[in-house]
């Protein structure tokens, strides 16, 4: 079983990430951070925590970051578009993001920016995931959130949004 941690919008505050890791461990096949780390020191701190590959993109608050605004990532049999989402207007909907992902042959799109968790599996061709925010959640109840992605030999990805 392959296991991936996905989070976003920690805004320079890694204390909640450490809480997550205290609860679920650090044994991952990969980590995806979807923007708004806030600074290069936080980016590096995240990379130093893990021994697995760490995929990161720049968010709208990562003013001086050298990270790309989007990446195409291959995880198993999945092609994934990872982006913060502000260039795809995710605050008003996921249509532009979904179109971009499909145009790039992706079956999964991951984004942040809204600080609200979302798992949309309604389109049989594309799963869209937003893990929410670890530091400044905006959904009802305002609990910090993150996501896990797992897949086994069948390759089918399973997602779970979790809360602190």
N, C-alpha and C positions, 0 to 999 in steps of 0.2 A: 504494500500500500504506500503510495506517494502522498506526502502531506505538505501543504503550503499555507503559510500565514499571510494574510492580506490585511493591511491597515492604511489609514490615511489621516491627514489633517491633525498631526500631533503638535504642530506649531511650536517646536522647540522644547516641548515638555515630554520627556521620555519616562516619567515616573509611572504612567499608566501602562506603557509597554512593558515595563518591568513587572508590574502586577499581573499582566496577562501571562508573561513567561513563568512567573511563580506558580500560576495555576495550571498551565498546560505544558510546561517544559520548553526546551529549545531545540528539540530534535525535529528539524524540518528538512525537506528536500529543496526548499526555496522560500524566499520571503519577497513579497511585493509591497512596496510603499508607494502610494498613489499621490504624492505631492503634499506641499505645505509642511515640509520639515522645518522651515523658517531660516535655517542657516547651515553653513558647511560643517560646523562642529557637530550639529545634531545628525547630519547625514553620515558623518564618519563614525559617530558613536553607534549608530544603528548598524553600520557595516561591521564594526568591531564585536558586536554582541554575537553574531552568527558565524558559523563555519561553512554554511551552505551559500549558494548564490543568492545575492540580494539585487532585486530589480527595482529601480527607483526612477521616478519622473519628477519634473519640476511643476510646482503649482503656482497659482497667481500671487502667493506671498513669498515665493522663493526668488526674490529680486535679483540676487547676484549668483544664483546657482548656475553651474555648468551642465546640469542634467538636461536631457532632452525633454521636450514637451510631450512626447509620446514615444512608445516603443512597441514593436511587434515581438512577442515572446513565444517560443515553442516550449510547451510543457507536455511531455508525452505526445499524444496524438492531437493535442489542442493547439490551435494558433490563437493567440490572445492579444488584443489591443489593450495596452495599459496607458492611461492618460489621467491627468487631473480632472479634465472635463470642462474647464472654463472656456476653452476654444471651441467646444462643441455645444455651448449654451445649455448645459445640463440643468441649470436652475429652472428652465422652462419646459424641459422634457428630454427624452433620450433618443428622439428620432434621428438627429444629426449624428450622434455618436454611433447608433446602430447602423446607419448608412455607411459611415466611414469604416466601421469594423467589417461589414460584409464586403465592401469594395476591396478590402485588403485580404479577403479570404479567411477571416476570423470566425470562429464559432463561439468565442467568449469575448466580451468587452468589460473592462474594469475601470472604474473612475471614482473620484472623490468629490471634493469641492462643496457639495451641498450640506455636508455634515449630517446627512440622514441616511441610514441604512436602507438598501433596496436590493432585492433579489427578484429579477424578472425573468422567468423561464417560459413565458407565454409564446414566444416565437420558437418553433421547432429547429430553426437554423442558428439561433443566437441566444446565448444566456448573457444577461447584463447584470453586473454586480457592483454595488457601492457598499463598502464595509462600514460606512458612517465615519464618525470621528472619535479618536481616542481621547482628545483633550477638551473639545468644545462641541459636544453633541447638541443637535437642534431638534431632534424628534421628540414626540411626547414622552415624558418621563426623563428625558435628558440623561440617559445612561451611556457612558462610553461604550463604543462597540468596535468590533473587528470581525473578520470572517476567516473561515477555514475552507480550504479546497482539498479534497482527497480524490484519488482515483486508483483503482487496482489494475489487475491484468486486463480486464475488459476495456479499460481506457475511459469509461464513462465517468465524467466528473460529478462529484457530489459537493454541494456547498452548504455551509451552515453559518449564519450570522449569530454571533455570541455577544453577550453584554457583561460588563463588570458589575 
